[in-house]
Amino acid sequence: MGFTGFDPATVALLAELPDWDVDRYSARKAELAAGVTKPGLALIEEVAGRLDADLTVTSRSSVSPLHRDLRFAPTGSPRYKDHLLLTAWEGADKRTAPTLWIRIDSNRAGFASGIGFTPEIRERWCTAVGGDAGADLRTVLDWLAATREIDIAGDEVKRVPAPFDDQHSRADLLRKTGFQIRFTEHLPETITDPSFADWCTNHLESLLPVHRWLTDHLT
C-alpha cells in the first residue's frame, strides 16, 4: 500500500513516550504501529522510490524501533524514543552506506544525509575532501546553508590529519570522524494525507547533491 498519511493523534503521542513504562507502551503498541510505524514504512518506501538514487528500503531496517536498547544507552535514559526515524541507503551494507534520513516527532520533521566512517572510509573522506573534489562538497554545503538553517554533525579530532594542515580551507571537514548534514522543519498539516510524501520528497531532494558526492567518492 502507498502512503496515505499519519494519524495526528498518534504522532502527538511521541512526545509522551519517554515518560512511559513497559505496561503503558504495551497497551498502546498496536495503536502506535497503525498510526506511526506502518505509515512510516510506507512513507520512506514512497519517497525513496521517487528520488533519483539507487536507494534500499526494507521493512526490517528502514524503520527504527520506538524502544531503545538500554544495554548501550547512558544510565537513566528513557526506554522509549520521542521520534520516528526512517532510513534509506545506497550500498550493500547499511552500516557503511551513504544514507538519507527522515525524523518525525510530535512537532517537527528532520531530514539528513550522511555516512558512518570506518578507518577506510575516513581515509577516502580525507583524500576527497582535501583534494579538488572537496571544493565541490563545500559549494553544495554553502548553497544549503544559504537556503536553510543546517547543522553539520559528526565527531571531530583536534588535529587535521596528515598530509594536510590546520590552514587547509576545509580543515573543519578534514577533522571529521563521521559526517551528517541535517535540518528540521515544522510539521505541515498535510501530515494527515498523501501529499506529505510530496513535501518530504522535496526536502530530501535538496540533500541529493550531498548524497551523490558521498556515493561517488566514498563507496
N, C-alpha and C positions, 0 to 999 in steps of 0.2 A: 504493500500500500504506500502511496505517496504521502508526503507531509500535508496534514490538514490543519495544523495549529496546536498550540498548547492550551491546557486548561489553566486560566489565570489564577484561579483559587488554589490550585495545587502548586503552581510556581511560587505563589506567595508563601507557601509552607516552607520553602527552602530557608527562609530567614530564621525559622524556628528550630530547624534540625539540630544545630549544635547543642541545644538545651535538652534534646530528647534522650530518653533511656531506651533500652532494648525493647521493653514491653510496648512503649508508645510507638516506636518505629514499626514493630511487627504488626501492630493493629492497623497501621495505615500504609503498609508496604505496597499492597495491591493498588491503592489509590495513587501512590507516587509513581508506580510503574505505568499505570494507564495515563496519568496526566503529565508526566515529566520524562521518564527514561525511554518509553516506547516512542513517543513523538520525537524525542531527541535523536534516536537512531534513524527514524525516517527523515529528519531534517538533514543530518550530516550525509546520509546517502544521496539525497536530492541535490544538496549544494555541491558536494564533491563531483557528482555526475555532470554538473553544469560548467565546472571550472576547466580551463584549458591546461590540464595537467593529468598525468597518469597516476591518479590517487587510489589508494587502497582504503576501503572501509569494511570492517567486519562487525558482526553483532557481538562478538566476544571482546574485542579490543578497542572499538571506537567510542564506546560509552563507558566512562569511568564509573565505578560503583559509588553510590552516595555514602557508603560507610568507609571509614579509614581502617588501615591495618595498623592497629595500635602497637604492634611489635616494633615498628620503625618510626613511631611518632614521638615527639617530645612528651615528657611526663605532664599529665594534666590536659592533653589535647582532647577536644570533643570527639566522641565516637563517630559523629555524622557530620558531613560537609554542608556548607550553606550554598552550594552551587552545583550545577550540572556541567561536566566537562566532556566535550566531543572532539574527536581527533580523526584526521585523515592524513596519510603519509605516502611518500613516494619512494619506494625501495623495498627490498626483500625483508629487511629487518626493521621493525618499527623503532627499536631502541636506538638505532643509529641513522635513521632516515630523516630527511627534511620533512617537517610536519607542519600542518595547519591546524589551528585550534579554534573552537567556539566555546566560550564560557558563559553560562547564563546563571544569574542569581535572581533574587526577587525584584531587583530594580534595574539592573544593567546587563548588557551583553558585551563580552570581550572577544577580541579577535587577535590572533597571533600567528607568526611564522617563526620557525627556528629549528635547531638541531642540537642534540646532545653530543658532546665531544668524547671520543676515545683518544688515546695518545696519537693514533694515526690520523684521525680526523682533525685534531688540533694542529698537527704538523701541516696538513694540507691547507687548513684555515690560515695559518700564519704565512705560508708561501703565497696564497692567493691574495690575502688582504695586504700583505707587504709589497706585492708586485702591482703591475698595471691593472689587473682585474679588480684590485681593491678600490681603485678610483671609481669604477662603475658602481660598486656597492655603496660607496659614500654618496654618490649622486642620488641613488634611489632613496637612501636614508634621509638625506637632506630634503628631497622632494616630499617625502611622507611627513617629516617634521614641519614643513611649511603648510601642510594641508590639514593637520590634525595634531592633537596632543599625544605623542607617542612615548613609550618607555622602552629603552633598550636594556634588557635584563641579561644576567649571566655573571657568574663569579669571575673575579679578576685576580691576577697575580700582581705583585708590586712592580716588578721589572719587566720591561719589554724583552721578549726572547731574542737571542742572537739569531741571525746576524744583524738584526735591526737595533735601533737605539731609541732613547726616550724622545728624541727630536723628530721622529718619524711623524708625518702628518696624520697617520692613522694609528698612533700609539695606543689610543684608548681601545680600539678594536683588537689590536695585537695582544693586549693583556688579557683578553677574554679566555676563559676556560669552558665556556658554554655560551650559546647565543640564542636570544629570542627577542623579537620586536613585537610590541603589542600595544593595543589601545582599547578603550572602552567607550560605549555609547549608552544613553538611556534607552531602556526597552520601549519600543513603539507599541501603540495599541494593536498593531497588526500581528502581535504575537499569537493572537487567537485564531488566525486564519492562514491559508496557504501562502499569502503574499509575504509573510515573514521570511520565507525561504528566499524570495527575491531580494529582500533587504539584506539578509546575511550574505548572499552571493555577491552583492555589490561591494560589501565591505571586505570580504576575503579577496576579491579580485584586486583590490588596491595593494594587497600584500604579495600578489603573484610575482612581481619582479624580484622581490627578495627570495621567494621560494625557488624561482628558476635559477637565481645566482647560486644558491646553496646546492641545488641539484647539479648544476653544471660544473662547479668547482670542488665539491666535497664528496661526491659519490662516484 
